Amino acid sequence: MTATRTRALDAAVELLGTGGLRALTHARVDEHANLPKGSTSNHFRTRAALLAGVVDWIAAHELRDMGGSAHVPTTPAELVDVICAFLDHLTGPDRTWTAARLVVFLEAGHEPGLRDALSRVRAVMEESVVAVLTELGAPDPLTAAQAIAACCEGVILHRVARNDHTDPRPLLELVVRGAFPREETR
């Protein structure tokens, strides 16, 4: 990827994450990235192409961060720890990226191409959680992974939109505990 394209995508994420969808224009991206006028348009001809590029860029960033965790949970309690740490990262140091993803997430309701890209990212993340839950012995790892993802998405939304930093651990413990037969959770 060229340095110009990388700078444009980083600037686009920053604009979306701090100013919302209205802040995203080719001219503003050029200005924010300190690029010559027209640079962003050279890489992304339309606003839709720019948004699609942002989705892919955010996805690569999140998947890289997710894969950076060398610790694979060996107990449900460790799974809760890993998820809590990931939520803290997404809504702390990566808050702007997460806010940008939420902006694009809402726009995807009107743009099938964005919806498809976001669905691909969700599937990759879901697969990794399903693998961990399978290894831990969950009888229905796919449904459990979907419940965990829904819980995480709610926590992320409230942290970013409402600045609510309620501890997610009790919620996640409840959801993760529900993924295992009673005798395994004691």
N, C-alpha and C positions, 0 to 999 in steps of 0.2 A: 504494500500500500504506500502511496506517495506521501511525503511529508505534508503537502498541501491538503490532500484529502483527509489525513489524520487530524490536522489542525482544524479543518472545517467541521468535521464530525464532533470533535471535542467541544468546539464552540457551540455547535447546534445543541448538544446535550446540555451544556451550561445554560444556554438561553431558555430551553424548554423547562429545565429544572428550576430555574429562578424566576422566569417571567411567564411561563405558560405557553400555550399554543400560539397566541397572538404575537409573541416575541420572536417567533421563528420566521424570518425572511432571508432570502439569499443575501441581500445587502447587509443585514445585521450580522449574519454569520461572518461575512467577509470582514466587516468592521471589528467584530469581537475577536476574531482570529488574527487580526492585523494582516489580512491578505489583500492583495490588489483587487479592486472592484472586478466582479465577474468571475473570480476564481471558483467560488462555490457552484455557480451555474455551469461551469465547464465540467464539473464532476457529477452534478445532479441537475439535470435540465429543468425539472419541474419540482413543485413543492411536494408532490406525492413521491417522487424519486428521492428527495431529500429526507422525507419522513421514513421511507423504507430503508434508506441508508442508516438513519439513526437507530431504527429498530435492530438492524443487524449489528450495529456497533455496540449498542447496549447489551444485546444478547451475548456477544463475544466477551464483553467485559464481565458480565455476571457469571457466565459459564467458566471463565478463567478463575474468578474469585471462588466459585463453588468448588472447582477442581483443586484449588490451592490447599484445601484442608487435607493434610496427610493422615489425620486421625479418623479411622472408620469406627463408628460406635459398635461396641460389643454387648451393650445392654440397652434396654429402653431408656434408662436414666441418662446414659451417655448420649443417646440420640437427642433427648431433650436439651442437653447441654450444648451440643453442636448446633442445633436449630436456633437456640437462644443467642448464641454467639453470632451466627449468620444474620439473624434479625438485627442485632445490635450494629453489625457492620453495615448492613443495607440502610439503616435509618440513622446512622451516625456518620462515619467517615464518607460513606457513599450516598448520603441523603440526596444530593443534587441529582445523581444518576437515577436513583430510585424515583424521585419526583418526576423526572423526565419520562421514565418508563410508565408511570401512572398517567401522565398526560397523553402519551401515545396509546396506552391501554384504552382510555376513554374514546379516543379518536378512532380506534379500531372498530368500534360499534358501527361506524359509518363507512369504513374502508375495508373491504374484504381482503385486500392484499396485506394490510397491516395485521388483520386478524389471523391470517394464515401464518405469518412470520412469528407472531407472539405465541401461537399454538405450538409451533415447532420447538420454541424455547421451553415452553411449559412441559412438553413431552419429554425432553431431555432431562429436565430437572426431576420430573415425576419418575422416570426410569431409575435414576440414581437412588431415590428414596425407596422405591419398590424393591430394589436390590438389597438395601440395608434391612428393610422390614422382612424380606424373605429369609435373609440370613439369620435374623433374630427369631424367626419362627412364627411370624404373624400368619394366621390362617387365611386372611384375605388382604394381602399386601397392597393390591391396587386401590381398593376402596379406602384402606387406611391412609395411603399416600395422598389420595385426593382430599380426604378430610384434613390431614395435616397441612396440605397446600392451601386449602380454603381458610383454615385458621390463620396461617402465616400471612396470607394476602389481606385478611381483615386487620391483623395487627399492624402490618405495614401501612395500610390505608389510614388507620387512625393515628399512627405516629406521624405520618407526613402531613395529612390534611388537618388534623386537630392538635398536633403537637402533644399528643397523649402518650406519655411514656410509662403507662401502667406495665408492671412486670408481666411478661407473657408466659412465664414459667407455669403458673397454675393452669392456664388454659391448655398449654401444650402437654403438660403432664396428664390432664384429663383425656385429651384426644389420643395421645400415644397409649395410655393405659387401656383405652377402649379397643386398641388394635390387637390386644393379646388376651387369651383366655385367663380367667380369674386366677388360677393357681400360679401363673407365670408372673403376675404383677405384685405378688406379696414379697 
